[in-house]
Amino acid sequence: LFALSYIIPISVVIYIIRLLIRNKQENQRLRLEVGKLADELERARKQNESKSGTVPTQ
């Protein structure tokens, strides 16, 4: 029973750390994907500008 009182909190801490690491990795993956999509969108806009010859207004 005494050992159980140490095992449970340590297990919870390890579980939380694993979740945080997984979340960080997922955030990095999503940021990379968003960056790629932003680059692709920028290339598409530049191609449209060069084809139409107009300057976009913002």
N, C-alpha and C positions, 0 to 999 in steps of 0.2 A: 504493500500500500504506500509505503514511504517513497519507493522508487517510482511508483506511478505518478506521484505528485510532481516529479521532475520530468518525466517522460512526456506527459501531455503538453505542458507549456512549451517545451523545446520543440515538440512536433508541430505545434501551432505556429511557432516562430519560423521554423524551416518552411512550412507550407506557405506562409505569407511572403517570405523572401523569394520562393520559387515563383509565386504569382507576380511579384513585382518585376522580377527578371523577365518573365514571359511578356508582361505588359510593355516593358521597355523595348524588347526586341520587336514586338508588333508595331509599336509607335515608330521605330526606325524604319521598318519595312514600309509602313504607310506613307511616311514622309518622303521616302525615295520614290514611291509610286506617284505621289502627288507632284513631285518635282519633274518626273518624266512626262506626266500629262501636261504640266504647265509649259514645258519646253515644246511639246508637240503642238499645243495650241498656239504658241507664239510663232512657230514655223508656219502653221496654217494661215495665221493672220498676215504674216509677211508675204506669203505666196498670193493671197487674195489681194493685198495692196498692190503688189507688182503687176498682177493681171489686170486689175481695174484702173490703176493709175490714180486713185484718189487717196486722200489723206483721211484717216478715220478721226471722227470727233469724239471726245470723251466728256 
